């Protein structure tokens, strides 16, 4: 059995994300992907046993990376609203700076591949946000709505904020980000 080279694995992931960004999942052909990476198809199969394994594995890595990094942004000493804003700003920044990766994740979420992502990974994705929402409800700072509803409100406004920034309708600056966060806050505050 061949040993896995982390640089090759990173190249496979990067090229897969590029292909999906440009052509969608139907554009991912294992032989063509191997050629783009500069490896043989048999070497590609050492890393991923199938196209499904490749796509699901990348999705899991991206979810775990986002969850890990977002947790680093929340300082315990911040007041509640600033903790929520720190999480908000992290995801705005992460989405803008990782547009291809976010596109990949959005496509996976809307495909049958998402059913193959383990529930524990999906739950971990929302764990920090839901803990923060639960804290806000406990402290009486935000509406006592189902966490899924609050997540939907946050996701919708956050996604649209990223689109507005990418389309240059608003700027990636404190004034415009504060305005959009205030819109979200007004929707959920008690």
Secondary structure, DSSP 8 states (H G I E B T S, - for coil): -----HHHHHHHHHHHHHHHHHH-GGG--HHHHHHHHTS-HHHHHHH-SSHHHHHHHHHHHHHHHHHHHHHHH--TTS-HHHHHHHHHHHHHHHHHHTHHHHHHHHHHHTSGGGGGS-HHHHHHHHHHHHHHHHHHHHTT-B----HHHHHHHHHHHHHHHHHHHHTTSS-SSHHHHHHHHHHHHHHHB-
